[in-house]
Amino acid sequence: MKTTPLACSNLAFDYGKQQVINNINLNFEKGEFVGLIGPNGAGKSTLLNLLMGMIKPTEGYVNLSGQPLKQYKQRDIARQISLVPQDVSIDYAFSVREIVAMGRNPHLGPFQPETKRDRELIHLAMEKTDLLQMDSRNVNQLSGGERQRVFIARAIAQEAPILLMDEPTANLDLCHQLEVLSLVKALTEEGQLAISAIHDLELASRFCDRLILIHEGKIAAQGSPSQVLTKENLYRFFAIEAEIEAYAHGENGIRVTALRSCNGHSSTNLKRND
Amino acid sequence: MTFMVKPTLVLILMLLILSGLMIAAIFHGPSDITLGKALIILSNAWGWPMPLDGVRPWMQSVLIDVRMPRVLVGALAGACLAISGAVMQGMFRNPLASPSVLGVSSGASLGAVTALYLGLASISIWALPIFAFTGAGLTMFLVYRIASQRGRTATGTLLLSGIAIGALTTAASSLILALSLNNWEVGRMIVYWTMGGLEGRTWDHVWLLLPFATLGISILLFFSRSLDALLLGEVHAASIGVDIVNTRRSLLIITAALVGATVSVCGLIGFIGLVVPHILRLIMGPHHRYLLPASAIGGSITLVGADLLLRTMAPEKAIPLGVATAMLGAPFFLFLLIRKRWSIQL
């Protein structure tokens, strides 16, 4: 069996009686940009946390480079996987540069100072996320979106070949959403593996090579964006009636126009002018 | 905003202040020993014989057997309490956390009070510290076990279980005190001890506290980077490689050891662990690389300074040190609480 960078088998997780993830089997390859989509509460964040070893599964296992995750020390995991978390509020006066520099932690001993290479990587990460001019500003004075970029920069500085992201574009302006996703796409083209939970279906379809639709803790659909974003799937799993159109000009995206909610509230119809 | 003072300079300045203060505290006291005589005594003690005219044996005794250990114990205790407070505040992501918040101080106090009540303290000088230390360890173990499940410990539950166990041990201590008041001497000893102080501390106490303080503080410094990462949340810390479970367990054990050792030697001295790290964080920022050593030095300065002040200003009234730190610390704590009323999260 070929060793994939990241894989999970029979993965399950519950909080006591509540089953959050159930029987998930996945394989990820280098250079892929995988989008995790699904309604709120489907288990996307939990899946990402399981893949990173942040929480232990109640059944099944995760394999990192062919070895089970539980054989790794957290520090060694961090050299291979970095996670951009969803919640990014901070109460303490760290500067932008200091947060990005924390991405080098897995490579440094407790008292070891930064090397020239570390500094270069930190600078590069901030350059790629357009943060250079605010590197000494306090993180708790930035807007939500700017803080998100800081954490993305930190993950880049970490130099891990696998990048996990939990709703990285949630609070960003449209221009920064596009920048971040283009940046991640470019990183995957250089060989990194990126797995990101995304709520914006159109952006997911434009940038991701593969989409995984999670519903109630299980994989409901998997494949290319056009395979996953079908009218039936949108109806069954997102509870919307929608029109699907592939983008023109050779771009991969799928334009999703949500016409009405299927939850009985037909007051929010969007009538098309036929 | 970068902080206006370079942290390394602040650290050096604080070390100088501490040295000056310790020297002043050794040379100052109710007995009349002039500076010249004091220097003669010290040089003799350190192997440079000098003519001993005008120097009486009682002066040597006071300086070397009373004042020096008192000041040293004060410095070590202050350092242990303050650095433990800084670690607690980092671990719980709450600038209002302190070493007593996990019930460890009251557990240690219960152990000590038990030793006093059973009369063991008069049998051996080590009885009290051993009992206090056992109390601290058992309390910490109990608090941690209650709050942990499947290897994970929720900080909120940890704090609440600490408060609950702390209340239990305090109640038990009060019970013992009530029982002991039949014998007025024992009762008086217990009350006095509980209020905390450096009165009558000897070189034995220094040697008891020194290994814990040096070992514990050095190990805690290793966790500076991890504590910085923990400040930003568990998910963030784990994603840059901090082993949350082991780090937390180690930090709890070490701070319990430091607090237990301090309480067993000095009784309950409150608010140093809360106030000192908090002030220093406002001056030099949240980086534990600087905050931890600064807290240790700041704690020493505070305790030695407070003791010196008490000895100078009210030598006859014999106000215990713990009472003084509470009188100053509690209003400050209240002030902090009112300022941060709306932004406290557990």
Chai-1 contact restraints between the chains, C-beta under 6 A:
chainA,res_idxA,chainB,res_idxB,connection_type,confidence,min_distance_angstrom,max_distance_angstrom,comment,restraint_id
A,M54,B,A238,contact,1.0,0.0,6.0,A-B,restraint_1
A,Q74,B,G241,contact,1.0,0.0,6.0,A-B,restraint_2
A,Q74,B,D243,contact,1.0,0.0,6.0,A-B,restraint_3
A,R75,B,G241,contact,1.0,0.0,6.0,A-B,restraint_4
A,A78,B,I240,contact,1.0,0.0,6.0,A-B,restraint_5
A,A78,B,G241,contact,1.0,0.0,6.0,A-B,restraint_6
A,S82,B,S239,contact,1.0,0.0,6.0,A-B,restraint_7
A,L83,B,S239,contact,1.0,0.0,6.0,A-B,restraint_8
A,P85,B,V235,contact,1.0,0.0,6.0,A-B,restraint_9
A,P85,B,H236,contact,1.0,0.0,6.0,A-B,restraint_10
A,I90,B,L232,contact,1.0,0.0,6.0,A-B,restraint_11
A,Y92,B,L231,contact,1.0,0.0,6.0,A-B,restraint_12
A,Y92,B,P286,contact,1.0,0.0,6.0,A-B,restraint_13
A,A93,B,G285,contact,1.0,0.0,6.0,A-B,restraint_14
A,M102,B,A229,contact,1.0,0.0,6.0,A-B,restraint_15
A,M102,B,I240,contact,1.0,0.0,6.0,A-B,restraint_16
A,N105,B,R225,contact,1.0,0.0,6.0,A-B,restraint_17
A,N105,B,I240,contact,1.0,0.0,6.0,A-B,restraint_18
A,N105,B,G241,contact,1.0,0.0,6.0,A-B,restraint_19
A,P106,B,I240,contact,1.0,0.0,6.0,A-B,restraint_20
A,P106,B,G241,contact,1.0,0.0,6.0,A-B,restraint_21
A,P110,B,F222,contact,1.0,0.0,6.0,A-B,restraint_22
A,P110,B,R225,contact,1.0,0.0,6.0,A-B,restraint_23
A,N138,B,M1,contact,1.0,0.0,6.0,A-B,restraint_24
